[in-house]
Amino acid sequence: MTMELNLDNLLKTPKIGNVSTSPDAKWVVWNWVNLAPVRDLYFSPSDGSAPAKKITDFKQHTRFRSWFTDNKHVVVSHDYDGDERARLYLVNTETLETKPLTPEHPNYYIHGGQVTPDGKFLVYAANYDFGEQKETEIAFIYKHNLETDERIALAKPQKPGYTDVEMNYTGIYIFYTRNDINPAGVQIWLVDIDGKKDKEILNFGPTSKVWASWHNNGKDILFTTEENKFRRAGIYNIETDQIKWIVDDPKRNITSIVNPYGTDLFKITEIEDAQYKTLFVNPISFKETALPKTRTILPITPVLEDTWLSRYFNSKQPDTLVLWNTNSGQVIKNITDVFKHVPYSQEDLAKAEPYYWQSVDGLKIQGWLYKVQGKTRGTIVSVHGGPTSHSDDSFDREIQYYVSRGFNVFDPNYRGSTGFGLEFQELIKKDSWGGKEQLDILEGIKALIKDGIAEPFKVAMTGTSYGGYSSWYAITHFPLEYISVAAPICGMTDLVVDYNTTRPDLRVYGEEMMGGSPTQVPEIYKERSPINFIENIKGKLLIVQGARDPNVTPENVKAVEEKLKEYDIPYEKLIFDDEGHGISKPKNQKVLYQRIADFFEATFK
């Protein structure tokens, strides 16, 4: 490891996230991770004509929620050390005046958060009955009077679910998601700001998911929906109730369609083999224009003719904002140049190389391989969470640190991952969590050993959330030669305990993945819970948990510790009192990454 590419410098590497441009497309806000002890919000002209300035300082991770229509104010939020119970604020980007909008330390979860154009009301979803003064499992859609503090429920879904809510720019209509029919399905409903009309507008079957965004005209809604083994993209008009299909091609993996601020064009994002592709669509003819192939640039909004504010990233390029010419494919300006803040360069970082193998049933699986230059200490399998997510060709400070410590790192995109089409994504539900997706990972390890990249008995596994579950699964199921040590982070150990203690809006996801609740399919939950196979552990174990995690709660650790003690199995434990679901504060990441690397290194000696 070079002095320049040490852990301290990697943790100081800024990374862009949560980018949003103002309605007039002249301004941009974003989170800049790792410039401070917590994640703050920054602001600048979208053309990069003035330096960025920090506009929040809450001593907690800050999240952008929405723009106000004056293009000067933004709604932001922070929770409390990862408990996900957020307080919302209105921030003036010019004066930095900050006004609280909701109570501190709420005993409920808030989704969305937009101020109406007249500045009088705040619209959001919350799993709380303000009349009865009690937390509920179902999230209601609220209009919150900012003068009187009165909250009026505009809509009340019938069942719990993770609720997306978005108001159009006129402040008259709000669409929101429901999961009333089937845990696997998502429908779009529309309610007016007075709560007089609440109706379902987009429903393509009980197990089909619909994801939507407002057109800038406030009258149309762009959406994607699942159709058998692929996704279609369309546009719905709220005045005529008519749908026009923009993309209806089973060979394409559409992930989103939006109408960016500052243009009439639609922007479609597709993913193939975990690689992104962006196209512009004429709003009248629906004719598509492909953009130059890059590694990887995602346009956000136009700032000049043929020049777009864009995100630029890959494994050797931490996420940054650039001005990109969509005709030539050239970067014109790097607005948030990461390498001004660190004493190393791209040449010091490991490249993500695509790696392919066949699983037990012949299915082709892809992952990313980061290789050490020279002799290796062993191989770390870094498993992504979700599982409805995927690892891409992007900068990962944790992975780069492990490579700098002498470990090859393998990052598999098992079945169930996004980025490979809807059919591949849905495969995980055929036999539920703890099925063939875990064998995909095992077969990947075997392929690495066969190819001489990994050595038997020198393979470790770690990951957060579902990656933590996979680490628990591997250490309780895989032979020692394929996994000799694991460090699960915020991972499920007992799927029944996890279901009963997680956030109520997340249970529907578990029901979708497992084929029902623990009372409906108890044997599946029992069979796929690592806690029921603890006696099989032969390797080393380091348990990592955020004490304030409301997603995969510490009850998972409490339950599994009892089993570990019952079978007299040694283990180490690392609990972070000021973290939630995932270890995100740089000071804690320093402790975590070093502890994991040391733990794995000691095991492999």
N, C-alpha and C positions, 0 to 999 in steps of 0.2 A: 504493500500500500504506500503510495507516495504521500509526502507531507501535505501536498495540496488537496488530495482526495481523501481526507480523513473524515470521520463522522461529524465533527463540528462544522466543517465547511459544507458537507452535504446537507446538514440540517439548516444551514443558513441560506440554502438555495431557494430563491423565490419561485413560486409557482402560481400561475393565474388560474382562477376558478370562478364559477358563478357570475359570468359576464352578462351584462345587460345594457343596451343602449336606450337613450331617452326616446320618447315618441317622435320628436323632431329629428332624431338621428344625429344630433350635434354633440351629444355627451355620452360618456360610457362610465359605468361603475363596475368594479370587480373585487373579488377577494384576492389579496396577495398573501399567500400562505408563507410563513416562515421569515417574514421580515421583522416580526415581533413575537413575543411569547404566546400571543393568541392570534386568531385569524381576523384581521381588520378589513374594512371596506375602503377602497380607493376610488378616485374620481379624476377624470381629465377630459379634454375635448377629444372627440372620436377621431379627429385627424392627427392627433399627437402634437398639436401646435403649442401646447403648454405642458409643463411638468405635471406629473400626477401628484395629488395631495390626499393625505389620509383624512377621512371624514367621520370615522368612528373611533372611540377609545373606551370600550366598556369593560376591559379586563376579562372578557369572556369572548368565545368565538362568535363572530357576527355573521349573520346571514341576510342577504338581500331578499326582499319580498316583492316590491313593485315600485314603479315610478308613479308619481302624481302627474296630472295632466299639464301642470305648468312647466314641466321639464327642469325644475329646480329642486324639488323635494323628492325624497325616496322613503319608502317604508322599509325598515330593517327590523331584525329581531336578534335576540340572543337567549340562550337557555342558561342553565346554571350547572356548570361542570359536567355537561353531557347528559342531563336528565331529560332533555328534549321537551321540557315544558317552558315554552317561549314567552317572552314579553316583547311586544311590538312598540316601535318608536317611529316618529316622523322626523327626518333629518333634512335640514336645509343645506344643500351642497355648497352654497356660497358663504353663508355666515357660520355654518356648522352648528347652529342652534338645534337642539335635540329635545323633542317633546314626547313623553311617554303616552302611548295610546291605550294600553291594556295594563292590568295589575301585575305587580311583580310576584314571582313565585306562584303562578297559577296551579291549580290542581286539575288541569285538563290540558289537552294538546290542541294546538291551533294549526289549521291548514289555510294557506293563502294569506290574504291581508292586503286589501286595496282601499284607498280613500276615494270616495265619490267626487266627481268634478267640482261640486259646490263646497267641498271640504267639510261637510257636516257629518258624514257617516263613514264607518269602516266596515268592510264586508269580509267575512271569513267563515270558516267552518270550525266548530269546536265540539268536542264530546262532553258537553255540559248542559244541564237544564238550569238556566238562570232563574226560572220561576220556582223550581223546587230546590234550588241551591245544592245540586248534587251532580257528581260526575256520572256520565252515562257511557254505555258501550258505543252507541250510535252518535255520529257527529251531525249536528244540525247546521244549516246555513243561516248565519246571523247578519242582521243589519244593526250595527252598534252606533248609537247616537253619541257623538263625541262631546256634545255640550251637556246632555242630561245623564249620560252613562246608561241609558235604557237600551236593552238588547231585544230585538224583535226577531223571532224565528221565522224566516221566509220559507224554509222547506225542511221537511223531516223525513229522511230516508227510512225504510223499514228495517234494514239490517246493517250491522257494522261493516265498515270497509274503509280503505284508505281513500280519502276524499280529496280530489282535485277540484278547485273552485276558481273561476276567472270571470271578472266583470269586463264588459266591453267599454270602449273609450267614452261613450256617451253617459255611462253610469246608469243605464236603463235596464239592461239585461245581464243576467249571470248564468253561466252554464256550470254544471257540477257533475261529478261522477257518482254512480250508484252501483252497488253489488247485490241488489235485491233478489235476483233470480237464481244465480248459481255462483259459487265462489270463484269459478274460472272466468266469469264474464264481467264486463264493465259496460254500462250504458250511460249515455249523456242525457241529462235533463236540463231544461231551461226554465228559470223563474225570473219574474220581473222584480224591480227594486222595492215594490210595495207588497210583494208576496201574494198578489191576486191571481196570477197565472203561473202554475207550476206543472210542467208537462214533460213527458219523455219525448225526445226528438231524434235520437240515434240509437237504434237497437238492431243488431244484425244476428241475433240468436243468443240463447242463454249462456253459451260458453265462449262467445266472441267478445274480445276487448276492443273498445273504441277509445282513442286518445285524440284530443282536440286542441285547437288554439283559435283565437279570434283573428279574423281578417281585420286590417286596419280601418276598413269602412264601417265596422261595428255592426254590420248586417249579415255577414257571411261567417261561417265557421269552417275552417279547414280541419280535416280529420284523417286518421288512418283506422282501418278496421281489419280484423282477421277474417279470412275467407278460406276455409279448409286448411291448406298447407302454405298459404302466403298472405300478404297484406295488400290491401287496396288503399288508394288515396283518393279522397273526394272533397267536394265543397258543398255545404248545406246553407241555404238561404232561410233565415228565420221568418221572413215575411211571406214567402211562398211555400215553405216546407218542401222545396224541391232540392234534389241531390243531383249533382253532375259528377261523373267519375273522371278523374284526372289520370290516374295510373291503375290499370287492372291487368297485371301481367304476372302469372305464377312463377316466372323465371327470375323475378327481381325481389330483392330483400329491402323493401322500403321500411325505414324506421321512423321517419318524421316528415311532416310538411308544414311549413310556416310561411307567413307573409312578413318579411322583415320590415322594420321601420325604415322609412326613407325610400321606398320603392313599391311599385305595383307588382313586381315579380313574386312568384312563389319560389321557395327554396326547398328542394327535396334532398334528404340525406339517405343514402343507401350504405350498407356494409356488406362486404364480401370477404370471407376469410379474415375477419376482424380488421379489415382495412376500409377506411371511409371513402365515400365518393359523393360529391355534391353536384347537383344539377339545378339550373334555373329554368323556370317554367313560365311561358307567356300566359297571363291570366285570361286572355280571350280565346286564343287558339289552342292553348295547352301544349304548344310546341316546346320541346325541351332543348336546352343548350348545355352540353357537357363542358366542364371546366378542365383546365390543364391538370394533368396528373402530378401530384406532389406528395411529399412525405413529411408530415401530414399538415395541410392547411385547410381550415374550415372557415368560410366566409360568414360574417355576422351581419354587417350592414354596409351600404355604400356610403362613401364620404366624398368621392370625386368621381368623375366619369371613368367607368371601368376599374375603379380602385375601391376596394372594400376593406374595412376593418375586419381582421381575421385572427383566428387562433392558429398558432404555429407550434407544433410539437412533434417529437419522436423520442426514442429511448435516449438519444444523445443530446436532445434539445428540450430542456424544461419548458413547459407551457408558457408562451409569451404572446403578447398582442403585437400585430404587425399591420402595415398597410400593404395590400397585395393586389397586383394588377391581374385581373381575371382573364385578360387576353394573352398577355405574354407569360403569365405564370411566375413573374419575378416579384420578389419582396422589395418594396420601395423603401420602407422604413421600419425599423424595429423599435416600437414605442416603449416597450417594457423590457429592455435588453437585460436578460438574466445575468449574463456573464460579466456585467459591470459590478456585480455584487459579490462575486466569488473569485478566489485565486486559482481557478482551474479552467480548462477549456473542454470543448467537445471531445477532443482526442483522448482525454483522460477517462472517458466514460465507456462502459461496455455497451455494445450494440445488441439489440434484440433480434435474434435470427429465427425465422419461422422453422418449426420442427413438426414433422408429421409421422403418425404411426397408425396401426390398425388396432382396434379394440377386440374384445373377445368374440363379438358377433360380426367382425369384419368391417365395422363402421370406421371411416377415416376420421381421425381426430387431429386437431392442430393445437400447437402451443408455441410458446416463445422460449428460446434458449439463450442464456447469457453465459458466455464461456470465459474462464480465466485464461490469461496469457501465461503459459508455463504450468508448473506443477500445481495440482489442486489439493485442497484439504478434504474435499468430499462434495456432495451435491445436496442442495436444499431445494425441495419442492415447495414453491410458494403458490398456494391455491387461492384463487379469487373468491370473493363473497357473492352473495346474491341468493340463490344461484343464478337468478335471471339477470345476468350481467356478463361481461367478458373482459379479458385482459387484451390490451392493444399495444401498439408500438408507441409507448409513451414513457416519459421519464418517471422512474420510481426510485426514490432516495433509499428506501430500505433494500431493494434488490441491488442497487449500485454499491451500497455499503458491504453487503455480503460478498459480492464479487471482489471488492477491494481487499476483503479479508481472506481471499483464496478459495472461495466456494463457487462452483458452477451453480447457476440457479435455473430451475425448470418451472415454467409458468403455464400450466395446461388449461386449455379451454375445453373442458369435458362436455358431454352432451347435457343439454339444458342451458348452455351458455347462449347469449345473444351473439349476433355478428356472423351467423352462419345460416340464416334463414329460419322461418317459423317452424318448419317441420323438425329441424335439429333441436330447436329450443324446446319444443313440446315433448321430445322423447323422454325427458326425465320423469314425466308424469305417468309413463306407461307402467313403471314398477316402483314409483315413489322415491323419496329421498333414501339414500343408502342402498341404491340399486346399481345398475350398470354404470352410472356416472362415476362411481368409486372405482369400478373395474377399469374404466377408461384411464384413470390416473395410474392405477397399478400397471396396466399394460404399457403406459408411457415410460414408467420407471424401468420395466423390463427391456424396453427398446433402447433406452439410454445405456443400460449395462451391456446389451448385445453390441451396440455401436462403439463401445469402449469409452463412452463419455462419463459414465458413472461406474462406481465400484460396489459390489455387494457388501453389505454391512456398513456402508458409508453414505447412506441416504437419510436425510432428515426431512421433516415436513412442518410447515407452519402456515398460518393464514388466519384471517379475521372473519367472524360471523360464520357464514357457510364454509369458508376456508378453515375456520376453527373446528366446525363439525367434521369436516373431511379429515382434519388432523387427528381428532378423537377416533374417527372410524378406522383410519389407517393403523394407528398404534394398537387398536383392539382387534384388528382383523388380518392385517398384512403380515406375511412371514418376516422375521427379523432381518433377513438378508435384503429385503426391499425397503423396510422402514425400521431403523434402529433407534430413532429418537424423534420426539414430537413436541412442539410448543403451540398448542391451540390457544388462540386469542379470542375471547368472548364467543366461544363456540358452544353449541347445544350439546348437552350430554344425555339428558333425559327428555325426549320429545314431548312427553306428557306434561312434565314440569314446565317445560318451555312454553307449551301452548297455554297452560293455565296462568302463567305469570307474565307473559309478554303484554305489550300494548294491545288493547282490544281491537284497534283498527288493523292490526297485523295478523290476527288469527285467521282471517279469511284466506290469506296467502298460504298458510300452513295447510288449511283444508283443501285448497286447490292442489297443492303439491302431493299431499298424502292420500287424496281421494276421500276425505272426510275428516271429522273431528275424532278425538280419542275415544269418545263413546260410540261412534259409528264404526270405526275400523280399529279397535283396540289392539289386535294382533300385529297390524302393520307398525303402529307406534312402538310396540314392545320390541318387535324384531329389528327395527332400524335405529333403536336407541343405543349408542355406545355404552351407556352405563350398565347394560345387561350383559356385557362381554368384558368387563374389567378384569376378570380373572385371567384373560388371555394375554395381558400386557407382559411383554418380556423386555421391551426397550426402555429407554430413559424418557421421563416426562416432566415438562415444565408447564404449569397451568398459569395463564395470564387472563386477567379480568379487570374491567372497569367497574368500580364499586357502585356507580350511579347508572348503570346500563338498564334502560327500561325495555330494551328490545330482547336481548338474550340476558336475562337477569342473573344476578349472583346466586340465585337459588339453584341454578345449574351446577355451580361449583360446590355449593353446600351439599347437594345430593350426591355428587360423584365422590367427594372426599370421604363420605361415610362408607362408600363401597371400597374405595382404595384402602382405607384403614381396616375394613373387614377382611380383605385378602392380603393384608400386610404388604402392599405394594408401595415402594418408595416413590416420592415425587417431590418436586419443588414448586413453589407458588409465588407469583408476583402480582400483587393487587395494587391498583392505582386508585386512590381515594377520590381524586378530582377528575376522573374520566368516566365516560359513558360507554356507548357502543363503538368500540375502537379506541386506540390510544393515539390521540391527535396533537397533543401539546408537545412542542419541540423538546422541552426539558424532560418529559417522560419518554419520548421516542428515543432520546439518547440513552437513557437507562435500559429501555426495552431492547433495542437493536444490539447493543453491546452485550447484554445478558444472554440473548439468544445465540449470538455468534460464539461467545465464550462457552456456552453450554453445549452447543453442537461440536465445537472444536475439541472440547474435553472428551466427549463421547467417542469421537473418531480416532483418538490417539491410541 
